[in-house]
Amino acid sequence: MLGQLPDSFTATVTGAGGGIGRAMLEHLLKSERPGRVIAVSRRHFDHDDARCETLRADLTTESGRTALASAVGGEPIHLLFNAIGMLHDSQRNIGPEKRLEHLDPEALATLFHVNAVTPILVIKALHRSLKGSHPVIAASLSARVGSIADNGFGGWYGYRASKAAHNQLMRTAAIELKRENRRAIVLCLHPGTTDTALSKPFQARVPEGKLFTPDFVAARLTDVMSKRRPEESGSFWDWAGKPVPW
């Protein structure tokens, strides 16, 4: 698992209360290799593994990101896995737009803030812990629909555009981090359609065999991350280990 990283490596998992985030947390802790795992979620939860430190924080806020930076304490981070994302929110009347008439500026702003702004500001908050000479994998969940080249169906304006912005921000961060840590690898990852609350309203249209469990996705994405090298920093991969066009 993640052979580029040293034994007893430090990992931070954001969105650890969600389906993929929690599965990635459990997948990491099944291995003896991690030495410290910081699990961040908006909701409080406990974990019986002594290596796991749970932090209740809303990383879409400045105070939440400050709390995370304080918990890390400037120590080197070897793995940063971001699973924060939004597709719909019934309470705020946010959902995939099918037509131009459905576009709403507040909904668009929220999707951009959660899907693009928050992940890059998490990297900013942990910048000091990513610089240096230690190996780093900073991976953030994207989506194939965020690919501009692969957009053949239209619709889903806010989600598509916010994920495309996410990808550009991650790629730009990869360029900067490469100058500050030659061993840093920044990745955008497409998990496939996963059986989580994010995909629940849309699962009826998923082809048979294409709805994945969070555990399957965590294992596959770990394998994808394990095969990447520093010269591939700033790239976009799917769960099967295939590159996704920008």
Buried (B, 14 or more C-beta within 10 A) or exposed (E): BBEBBBEEBBBBBBBBBBBBBBBBBBBBBEEEBBEBBBBBBBEEEEBEBEBBBBBBBBBBEEEBBEBBBEBBEEEBBBBBBBBBBBBBEEEEEBBBBEEEEEEBEEBBEBBBBBBBBBBBBBBEBBBBBBBBEBBBBBBBBBBBBBBEEEBEEEEBBBBBBBBBBBBBBBBEBBEBBBEEBEBBBBBBBBBBBBBBEBBEEBEEEBEEEEBBEBBBBBBBBBBBBBEBEBEBBBBBBBBEBEEBEB
